[in-house]
Every structure is written in structure tokens, then in C-alpha cells.
């Protein structure tokens, strides 16, 4: 399946999907040393975002979250790419300064909960290896 959105930060990536329907606060919600989600109220608690195609609606919280994304990159713990419904400034700035491919204006319900994705943020395209019908409803 191929999905078209808006490329924010250029680049390409391929990898395993890690998807959530909850927003992510990088400051206090993600450990930049381990890449684990640390927010006790988040459905991805304890999961690592390192080397994943991270799919979530958008960011929330402090603007320092941009620097946490940068720390993740410097610590080799960053996601390979980010996909959002609507990227807000915290995630956008973090992706830009960290050179992480970022695409938004995506209906993330069309992205499977598991599997692999190929991202081309230069063109704003996402290709998944699964059919939309294989995406279970929550």
C-alpha cells in the first residue's frame, strides 16, 4: 500500500513500524539514553523507539522535547523516521535538527499496527508491506 502525505524533513528510511494512537511527549515521556517510552500513562510504555518507523498523531508538551529528539539522535537511539497526522513545532524542530525523515498529513489508521514501512520524505510517500484490511480495529 502506498500513502501520500507532506514531507517535512527530507530523507529516506526503511524499517519496522512502531505505532500508537496517543500523542508523545518527548520531554519526560522518552528516555534519550535508552529510547524507551517512560510515560506511565502511554500505551507504548517500556517499548524502544530506536530504529523504528515511529507513527503517532503528533507531539505534546514542552519545547525542550525538540532537544530530547536531538539527544536521541546523538545517542544513536532515534527512530529512523517519524509519521504524524499533524506535526507540531516540537516534533518538527526535533526532526529537522536531527535530520530524521518526517512526514505528516497522514491518516495513520491506514498504516498497519505491525510490519515494515519504506519512507521517502523527499516525495512525502510511505509504502507498507501490509494491506489496510490487515490493520485490526482497536
C-alpha positions in Angstrom: 0.0 0.0 0.0 1.3 3.5 -0.9 0.2 6.5 1.1 0.9 10.2 0.2 1.5 13.0 2.7 3.6 16.0 3.2 7.4 15.7 3.6 8.6 18.0 6.4 12.2 16.8 6.9 13.8 15.2 3.8 15.3 11.8 3.7 14.5 8.1 3.3 14.2 5.2 5.7 13.0 1.6 5.9 12.2 -0.3 9.0 9.8 -1.8 11.5 6.7 0.2 12.4 6.0 1.2 16.0 2.6 2.8 16.1 0.4 4.5 18.7 -2.8 6.4 18.6 -1.6 8.5 21.5 0.4 11.7 21.3 4.0 11.6 22.6 5.7 14.0 24.9 9.4 13.6 24.4 10.4 15.6 27.5 9.7 13.2 30.4 8.0 10.7 28.1 11.0 9.2 26.3 14.4 8.3 27.8 17.1 9.8 25.5 19.7 7.3 26.8 17.6 4.1 26.2 14.9 5.2 23.7 12.3 3.7 25.9 8.9 5.3 26.3 8.7 6.2 30.0 5.4 7.9 30.3 3.4 5.6 32.7 0.1 6.5 31.0 1.3 5.8 27.5 0.2 2.6 25.7 3.9 2.1 24.4 5.3 2.2 28.0 8.6 0.4 28.0 8.9 0.0 24.3 12.0 1.3 22.5 11.7 3.8 19.6 15.3 3.2 18.4 15.5 2.4 14.7 11.7 2.3 14.3 9.4 4.0 11.9 7.6 5.9 14.7 3.9 6.5 13.9 1.8 8.7 16.2 -0.7 11.6 15.9 1.6 14.4 17.0 3.7 15.6 19.8 2.8 17.4 23.0 4.5 19.1 26.0 7.5 21.3 26.4 9.5 22.8 23.6 12.5 21.1 25.2 11.1 18.0 23.6 12.9 19.0 20.4 16.2 18.8 22.2 15.3 15.3 23.5 14.8 14.2 19.9 18.2 15.6 19.2 19.7 13.8 22.2 18.2 10.5 20.9 19.9 11.1 17.6 23.3 11.9 19.2 23.0 8.8 21.4 22.2 6.6 18.4 18.7 5.9 19.9 16.5 7.9 17.5 13.7 6.5 15.3 14.6 6.0 11.6 11.6 8.1 10.6 8.5 9.8 12.1 5.0 9.8 10.7 2.3 12.1 12.1 -1.3 13.1 11.4 -0.3 16.8 12.1 3.2 17.6 13.1 3.6 20.5 15.5 6.7 22.6 16.1 8.2 20.4 18.9 8.5 17.3 16.7 9.2 19.3 13.5 12.2 21.2 15.0 13.5 18.0 16.7 13.4 16.1 13.3 15.0 19.0 11.4 17.9 19.4 13.8 18.3 15.6 14.0 17.9 15.0 10.3 15.2 12.4 10.8 12.8 12.0 7.9 9.4 13.3 8.8 6.0 13.0 7.0 2.7 14.4 8.2 -0.8 14.9 6.8 -1.3 11.2 7.1 -4.3 9.2 8.2 -2.4 6.9 10.5 -5.3 4.5 10.6 -4.2 3.5 7.1 -0.8 2.4 8.5 -0.7 -1.2 9.9 0.0 -1.7 13.5 2.8 -4.1 12.7 5.1 -4.7 9.8 7.6 -2.7 7.8 7.4 0.6 6.0 9.5 2.4 3.5 9.6 6.2 3.9 10.5 8.7 1.2 10.1 12.1 2.9 11.5 13.8 -0.2 8.3 12.8 -2.1 6.1 12.5 1.0 5.4 8.8 0.4 5.0 5.8 2.7 4.9 2.2 1.4 3.8 -0.6 3.7 4.1 -4.3 3.3 0.6 -5.0 4.5 -2.9 -4.4 3.2 -5.1 -1.9 5.1 -7.5 -4.8 5.7 -4.9 -6.4 7.9 -4.9 -3.5 10.3 -7.1 -4.6 13.3 -9.5 -2.2 14.8 -8.9 -1.2 18.4 
